[in-house]
Amino acid sequence: MSAPNPFSCIQELSAGYFASRCLHAAAELGVADALGDEPMRVEALAAATKSDPDALSRILRLLETHGVFNIEDGVVSQTPAS
C-alpha cells in the first residue's frame, strides 16, 4: 500500500473540520428553527437569525453539499437532515 499524498490528507482533514464547524454554527444560530416549514431567502433567514447574510450564505452552501439544507436561487429549504 502506498503512502497517502500529504496534501490530500491535510485537505481531507480540514474539509471535515469546516463541515462540522458550519453545522455547529447553524445549530447555534437556530437556522433550522428559524426556517421552519416554509422556504426562505438567505437574506431573510440571516435577519431572523441575526447573522451576516454573506457568512450565512457560505455556511449554508457548504451544508447543502452535505445534504443538510437545499438552496435554489437564493431560497433555502429544509431537508430530512436539517
C-alpha positions in Angstrom: 0.0 0.0 0.0 1.4 3.4 -0.9 1.6 6.3 1.5 -1.2 8.9 1.1 -0.5 12.2 -0.6 0.3 14.6 2.3 -1.6 17.5 0.6 -4.7 15.3 0.1 -4.6 14.1 3.6 -4.5 17.6 5.1 -7.1 18.8 2.7 -9.5 16.0 3.6 -9.0 16.5 7.4 -9.5 20.3 7.1 -12.6 19.9 5.0 -14.2 17.7 7.6 -13.5 20.3 10.2 -15.1 23.0 8.1 -18.2 21.0 7.7 -18.6 20.2 11.3 -18.0 23.8 12.3 -20.6 25.0 9.8 -23.1 22.5 11.2 -22.3 23.7 14.7 -22.7 27.4 13.7 -26.0 26.7 12.0 -27.2 24.9 15.1 -26.1 27.7 17.4 -27.8 30.3 15.2 -31.0 28.2 15.2 -31.2 28.2 11.4 -33.5 25.1 11.1 -35.9 26.5 13.7 -35.9 30.0 12.1 -36.5 28.4 8.7 -39.5 26.3 9.7 -41.5 24.5 7.1 -41.6 27.3 4.5 -38.6 28.1 2.2 -36.9 31.4 2.9 -34.5 33.7 1.2 -31.0 33.7 2.6 -31.3 37.4 3.5 -34.5 36.9 5.4 -33.0 33.9 7.2 -30.0 35.9 8.1 -32.2 38.6 9.6 -34.2 36.0 11.5 -31.1 34.5 13.0 -29.3 37.9 13.5 -26.4 36.8 11.3 -24.4 38.2 8.5 -26.1 37.3 5.1 -22.8 36.6 3.3 -21.4 34.5 6.0 -24.7 32.6 6.5 -24.8 32.0 2.7 -21.4 30.4 2.7 -22.3 28.2 5.7 -25.5 27.1 4.0 -23.8 26.4 0.7 -21.3 24.2 2.4 -24.0 22.4 4.3 -26.0 22.0 1.1 -23.1 19.9 -0.4 -23.6 17.5 2.6 -27.4 17.4 2.2 -28.3 19.4 5.3 -30.2 22.2 3.5 -31.4 22.8 0.0 -30.7 26.1 -1.8 -32.3 27.1 -5.1 -32.0 30.6 -6.5 -31.1 32.0 -3.1 -34.0 30.3 -1.4 -33.2 27.9 1.5 -35.4 24.9 2.4 -35.2 22.1 4.9 -34.1 18.6 4.1 -34.7 15.5 6.2 -31.2 16.1 7.6 -31.9 19.6 8.8 
